[in-house]
Amino acid sequence: MTSRRDVLKATAMAAGAALAPRLATAQASGARVIVVGGGFAGATCARWLKRLDARLSVTLVEANDTFIACPFSNGVIAGLRTLEQQRFGYAALGREGVALIFSAATAIDPGGRSVTLADGQRLACDRLVLAPGIAINWGALPGYTPQAAERLPHAWQAGAQTLLLRRQLEAMPDGGVVIMSAPANPFRCPPGPYERASLIAHYLKANKPKSKLILLDAKDAFSKQRLFQSAWTTLYPGLIEWVGLSAGGKVTSVDAASSTLITDFARHTAAVANVIPPQKAARIAELAGVADRTGWCPVEPMSFESTLQPGVHVIGDAAIMGAMPKSAFAANAQAKVCAAAIIARLGGRTPPEPRLINTCYSLVAPDYGISIAGVYRPANGRLADIPGAGGVSPLDADGAVRAQEAQLAEGWFRTITAEVFG
């Protein structure tokens, strides 16, 4: 546990670094950097670019003037939080000198270093950062279309889909079966489906005790698996049935009209179906030429510059990061490294080799938290785990420890949202 404590201490230090005094605003104009996408990655990068060098002209291009956070949105589905608690604005970035443009980016010219907006306006820059997040990979799962998602919500992009799934659970009669599907890797937030299954089970146990949840999985192993399954046995005996890949858990198609999920061996009809489908980088990444045939964006790990388009950096969930998972904490860490690397490159310097931290908390119940932490460094063109530097919650921890981790999870969410948006 010593290495785990060190990781968590370093995590706290990284979060606290955001409280350092901002550099004084310089009179001379500097280089122009455009950041597209205002989630945990993009908003962090824009803010840190300005903090690290106030001479920079930094513009954040974001389609919406309010950000809805995915972390903790599973609590909204389970009736533990409101969607309003997930909403954050960008006024604080504007006060720090980041120019805010609330418009969709519709085209990228990577060679010409320009971004075209929905109204036709064209913005030029010296460096471009793309932090577009994910898109649902429509067509990757037969039968799952945007129209099908209105009946079988994915709720993997927080907002209307989150509330739709919550309303369906509330309307379901006691004794109904909830069926979830989890995709193969990679996807946003590897522990997310299992936290969601846990919190839905918490809701069912309290409100619809005759119901159960079946989780169909395209994998035989998942993040924090032993911790989750141990908790399910203790908290939700007989309520959650997990079906892995080798047991026929991979969903191969869906029939939205009958709320049926189809595998190679069976048809599962649900009272409520939550389909978490395959994903890819958001559309603008494809338009920019930074996404490869996998649908994700390969980058070099020193500065997160695209390996396909020089001068364009890709951070957050859209990028392929090697061992580093797609999470809000990871996006925040990558954004800070990217900002420092851009400033180094603009100054003709080589960026230093980074060390990046990721910590991921999951709630199995409101007072039961578990976590996993990792530390990463560049190796062979990707980010690799540093052996022995991470760890997971102890399997045999008592209730007090689990309750403390739940409190730490709440504290983490408050800290990171305050740092990025507050």
C-alpha positions in Angstrom: 0.0 0.0 0.0 3.0 2.4 0.3 3.1 2.9 -3.5 -0.7 3.5 -3.5 -0.4 6.1 -0.8 2.3 7.8 -2.8 0.1 7.9 -5.9 -2.8 9.4 -4.0 -0.5 12.0 -2.4 0.9 12.9 -5.8 -2.7 13.2 -7.1 -3.6 15.7 -4.4 -0.5 17.7 -5.2 -1.4 17.8 -8.9 -4.9 19.0 -8.0 -3.5 21.6 -5.7 -1.1 23.0 -8.3 -4.2 24.6 -9.9 -4.3 27.0 -7.0 -0.8 28.5 -7.8 -0.9 32.2 -8.6 -1.6 33.1 -12.2 1.2 34.7 -14.2 0.9 38.4 -14.7 -0.7 39.4 -18.0 1.9 40.5 -20.5 1.3 43.5 -22.8 2.9 41.9 -25.9 0.8 39.5 -27.9 2.1 36.0 -28.2 1.5 33.0 -30.3 -2.1 31.9 -31.1 -3.4 28.6 -29.8 -6.9 27.3 -30.4 -8.4 24.5 -28.3 -11.5 22.8 -29.7 -13.7 21.1 -27.1 -14.4 22.3 -23.6 -14.5 19.2 -21.5 -12.1 18.1 -18.8 -9.3 18.0 -21.4 -10.0 21.1 -23.5 -11.0 23.5 -20.7 -7.9 22.4 -18.6 -5.6 22.9 -21.5 -6.9 26.3 -22.4 -6.7 27.5 -18.8 -3.2 26.1 -18.2 -1.8 27.5 -21.5 -2.9 31.0 -20.3 -1.6 30.4 -16.7 1.8 29.2 -17.9 2.3 32.0 -20.4 0.0 35.0 -20.2 1.4 36.3 -23.5 -0.4 33.5 -25.5 -3.6 34.2 -27.3 -5.7 31.3 -26.3 -9.2 30.6 -27.8 -11.5 27.9 -26.6 -14.1 26.7 -29.2 -17.0 24.8 -27.7 -20.4 24.2 -29.2 -22.2 24.6 -25.8 -22.0 27.3 -23.2 -22.6 24.7 -20.5 -20.7 21.5 -19.9 -22.4 18.4 -18.4 -20.0 16.2 -16.6 -20.1 12.4 -17.1 -18.3 11.5 -13.8 -21.0 11.1 -11.1 -23.8 11.1 -13.8 -24.5 7.4 -12.8 -25.7 8.9 -9.6 -28.3 10.9 -11.6 -29.5 7.7 -13.2 -29.9 6.1 -9.7 -31.8 9.1 -8.3 -28.9 10.1 -6.0 -28.1 13.5 -7.8 -29.7 16.0 -10.0 -28.5 16.8 -13.5 -28.0 20.4 -12.4 -25.2 19.2 -10.1 -23.4 18.0 -13.3 -23.6 21.4 -15.1 -20.6 23.8 -15.3 -20.0 27.0 -17.1 -16.9 28.7 -18.6 -17.0 32.2 -17.1 -13.9 31.5 -14.9 -11.9 30.7 -18.0 -13.0 34.0 -19.6 -11.9 35.9 -16.5 -8.4 34.4 -16.9 -8.1 35.7 -20.4 -9.2 32.7 -22.5 -11.3 33.9 -25.4 -14.5 31.9 -25.5 -16.4 31.1 -28.8 -19.6 29.1 -28.4 -19.9 27.6 -31.8 -19.4 24.2 -33.4 -16.2 23.6 -35.3 -17.2 22.3 -38.7 -13.8 21.9 -40.4 -10.1 21.8 -39.6 -7.3 22.7 -42.0 -4.3 21.0 -40.2 -1.8 22.2 -42.7 -3.1 25.7 -42.7 -3.6 25.7 -38.9 -7.2 26.9 -39.1 -10.6 26.1 -37.7 -13.9 26.8 -39.5 -16.9 27.5 -37.4 -20.6 26.8 -38.1 -21.2 30.4 -39.2 -18.4 30.2 -41.7 -15.9 32.2 -39.6 -12.3 30.9 -40.0 -9.8 31.1 -37.1 -6.1 30.9 -37.7 -3.5 29.7 -35.1 0.0 28.6 -34.6 -0.9 25.4 -32.6 -4.2 23.6 -32.5 -5.4 21.3 -29.7 -8.4 19.0 -30.3 -10.2 17.7 -27.3 -13.5 16.6 -28.9 -14.4 13.7 -26.7 -16.2 10.6 -28.0 -18.9 9.9 -30.5 -21.2 6.9 -30.6 -20.0 4.6 -33.3 -23.4 4.2 -35.0 -23.4 1.2 -37.3 -20.9 -0.8 -35.2 -23.7 -2.6 -33.4 -26.4 -3.7 -35.9 -29.8 -2.2 -35.0 -28.5 0.5 -32.8 -29.2 3.8 -34.4 -29.8 7.3 -33.1 -33.5 6.5 -33.2 -33.0 3.2 -31.3 -31.2 5.2 -28.6 -34.4 7.0 -27.8 -35.9 3.7 -26.7 -32.7 2.0 -25.6 -30.6 4.8 -24.1 -26.8 4.7 -23.9 -26.5 7.6 -21.5 -22.8 7.6 -22.2 -22.9 11.3 -23.1 -24.4 13.0 -20.1 -27.6 15.0 -20.6 -30.9 14.1 -22.1 -29.9 10.4 -22.3 -29.1 10.4 -18.6 -32.6 11.6 -17.7 -34.2 9.3 -20.2 -32.7 6.2 -18.6 -33.6 7.5 -15.1 -37.2 8.0 -16.2 -37.4 4.5 -17.6 -36.2 3.0 -14.4 -38.7 5.0 -12.4 -41.5 3.9 -14.7 -40.6 0.2 -14.7 -42.9 -2.0 -12.7 -41.4 -3.9 -9.8 -40.2 -7.3 -11.1 -39.0 -5.9 -14.4 -35.6 -6.9 -15.7 -33.0 -4.2 -16.5 -30.5 -5.3 -19.1 -27.2 -3.5 -19.7 -24.6 -4.1 -22.4 -20.9 -3.2 -22.1 -18.7 -2.9 -25.1 -15.2 -4.2 -25.9 -12.2 -2.0 -25.1 -11.4 0.8 -25.7 -14.2 3.0 -24.5 -14.8 6.0 -22.3 -14.4 5.2 -18.5 -13.6 1.5 -18.3 -15.1 1.1 -14.8 -18.2 3.1 -15.8 -20.6 0.3 -16.8 -19.9 -1.6 -13.6 -20.4 1.5 -11.4 -23.7 2.1 -13.2 -24.8 -1.5 -12.7 -24.0 -1.1 -9.0 -25.9 2.1 -8.6 -28.9 0.9 -10.6 -28.9 -2.2 -8.3 -28.9 0.2 -5.3 -32.0 1.9 -6.7 -33.7 -1.4 -7.4 -32.9 -2.8 -4.0 -34.5 0.2 -2.4 -37.4 0.8 -4.7 -38.1 -2.3 -6.9 -36.8 -5.3 -4.9 -38.4 -7.9 -7.1 -36.4 -6.7 -10.1 -32.9 -7.7 -11.2 -30.2 -6.5 -13.6 -28.3 -8.5 -16.2 -25.1 -7.1 -17.5 -24.0 -8.5 -20.9 -20.4 -7.9 -21.5 -18.2 -8.1 -24.6 -15.2 -8.8 -22.3 -14.1 -11.5 -19.8 -12.3 -9.1 -17.6 -12.9 -5.5 -16.6 -11.5 -2.8 -14.4 -11.7 -3.4 -10.6 -13.5 -6.7 -11.3 -12.7 -8.5 -8.1 -13.7 -5.4 -6.1 -17.0 -4.9 -7.9 -18.0 -8.6 -7.8 -17.1 -8.9 -4.1 -19.2 -5.8 -3.4 -22.1 -7.2 -5.5 -22.1 -10.4 -3.5 -22.2 -8.5 -0.2 -24.6 -5.6 -1.1 -26.7 -7.0 -3.9 -26.9 -10.8 -3.7 -29.0 -12.3 -6.5 -29.7 -8.8 -8.0 -26.8 -8.5 -10.5 -26.0 -11.2 -13.1 -22.8 -10.5 -15.0 -22.4 -12.5 -18.3 -18.9 -12.3 -19.7 -17.7 -12.8 -23.3 -17.0 -16.5 -23.0 -20.4 -17.2 -21.5 -22.1 -15.5 -24.4 -22.3 -12.0 -23.1 -21.3 -10.1 -26.3 -24.3 -8.3 -27.8 -24.2 -8.7 -31.6 -27.4 -6.8 -32.5 -30.4 -5.1 -30.9 -34.1 -5.0 -31.7 -35.2 -1.6 -30.4 -38.9 -2.2 -31.1 -39.0 -5.1 -28.6 -36.2 -3.9 -26.3 -34.3 -7.0 -27.1 -30.5 -7.5 -27.0 -29.2 -10.4 -29.1 -26.1 -12.4 -28.4 -24.6 -15.4 -30.3 -26.6 -17.7 -28.0 -29.7 -15.9 -26.7 -32.2 -13.1 -27.0 -32.6 -11.0 -23.9 -35.8 -8.9 -23.7 -35.8 -6.1 -21.1 -38.2 -3.9 -19.3 -35.4 -1.3 -19.4 -32.4 -1.7 -21.7 -29.2 0.4 -21.4 -27.0 -0.2 -24.4 -23.5 1.1 -24.1 -22.3 0.8 -27.7 -18.8 0.9 -29.3 -17.4 4.4 -29.5 -14.8 6.4 -31.4 -13.4 9.9 -31.5 -15.8 12.7 -32.2 -16.5 13.6 -35.8 -14.3 16.7 -35.9 -11.2 14.4 -35.3 -12.0 12.5 -38.5 -12.5 15.7 -40.4 -9.1 17.0 -39.2 -7.4 13.8 -40.4 -6.1 12.9 -36.9 -8.2 9.7 -36.5 -7.0 6.4 -37.9 -9.0 3.4 -39.1 -9.7 2.4 -35.5 -11.7 5.6 -35.1 -9.3 6.9 -32.4 -6.4 9.4 -32.7 -2.8 8.2 -32.3 -0.5 10.6 -30.6 3.1 10.7 -29.5 3.3 10.7 -25.7 5.6 13.6 -25.0 3.2 16.4 -26.1 0.2 14.5 -27.4 0.9 15.8 -30.9 -0.9 13.8 -33.6 1.2 11.2 -35.4 -0.9 11.9 -38.5 -1.0 15.7 -38.6 2.0 17.7 -37.3 1.1 20.8 -35.2 -2.2 19.3 -34.1 -2.4 17.9 -30.5 -5.2 15.5 -29.4 -6.0 15.0 -25.7 -8.6 13.3 -23.7 -11.0 10.5 -24.6 -10.5 10.9 -28.4 -6.8 9.9 -28.3 -5.1 6.5 -28.1 -3.0 6.7 -25.0 -1.5 3.2 -24.6 -2.0 2.0 -21.1 -3.6 5.2 -19.8 -7.4 4.8 -19.7 -10.0 7.3 -21.0 -11.2 9.1 -17.9 -11.7 12.7 -16.7 -8.7 12.5 -14.4 -6.5 11.3 -17.3 -7.8 14.0 -19.6 -7.0 16.6 -17.0 -3.5 15.3 -16.5 -2.9 15.0 -20.3 -4.1 18.6 -20.8 -1.5 20.0 -18.4 1.3 18.1 -20.0 0.1 19.2 -23.5 0.0 22.8 -22.4 3.5 22.8 -21.1 4.8 20.9 -24.2 3.2 23.5 -26.5 4.8 26.3 -24.7 8.2 24.5 -24.9 7.7 23.8 -28.6 6.8 27.4 -29.3 9.9 28.5 -27.5 12.1 26.1 -29.6 12.6 23.8 -26.7 12.1 20.0 -26.3 9.4 19.1 -23.9 10.5 17.2 -20.8 9.5 13.6 -20.5 6.3 13.6 -18.5 4.9 11.4 -15.7 1.1 11.2 -15.7 -1.2 10.1 -12.9 -4.7 8.7 -13.2 -7.0 7.9 -10.3 -10.4 6.5 -10.8 -13.1 6.3 -8.1 -16.2 4.2 -8.5 -19.3 4.2 -6.2 -20.8 0.8 -5.6 -23.3 2.4 -3.2 -23.5 6.0 -1.9 -21.3 5.0 1.1 -19.2 2.4 -0.6 -16.3 3.5 -2.8 -13.5 1.7 -4.6 -10.6 3.1 -6.6 -7.7 2.3 -8.9 -4.6 4.5 -9.5 -1.8 4.3 -12.1 1.3 6.3 -13.1 2.5 6.4 -16.7 5.5 7.4 -18.7 6.4 7.4 -22.4 7.8 4.1 -23.7 8.1 2.9 -27.3 5.9 5.7 -28.6 3.0 5.1 -26.1 2.2 5.7 -22.5 3.1 2.7 -20.4 2.4 1.8 -16.8 5.3 2.3 -14.3 5.3 -1.1 -12.6 4.5 -0.9 -8.9 3.5 2.7 -8.9 -0.2 2.2 -8.9 -2.7 0.0 -7.1 -6.3 -0.7 -6.2 -8.4 -0.5 -3.1 -7.7 -3.5 -0.8 -10.1 -6.4 -1.4 -10.6 -7.0 2.4 -11.2 -3.5 3.5 -14.0 -2.9 6.1 -17.0 -0.6 5.8 -15.2 2.4 7.2 -12.6 2.3 4.5 -15.2 1.9 1.8 -17.2 4.9 3.3 -14.0 6.9 3.3 -13.3 6.1 -0.3 -16.8 7.3 -1.2 -16.1 10.6 0.6 -12.8 10.8 -1.3 -14.7 10.3 -4.6 -17.0 13.2 -3.7 -14.0 15.3 -2.8 -12.2 14.4 -6.0 -15.2 15.5 -8.1 -15.5 18.8 -6.3 -11.8 19.5 -6.6 -11.4 18.7 -10.3 -14.6 20.6 -11.4 -13.5 23.6 -9.3 -10.0 23.5 -10.9 -11.3 23.1 -14.4 -14.4 25.3 -14.4 -14.5 27.2 -11.1 
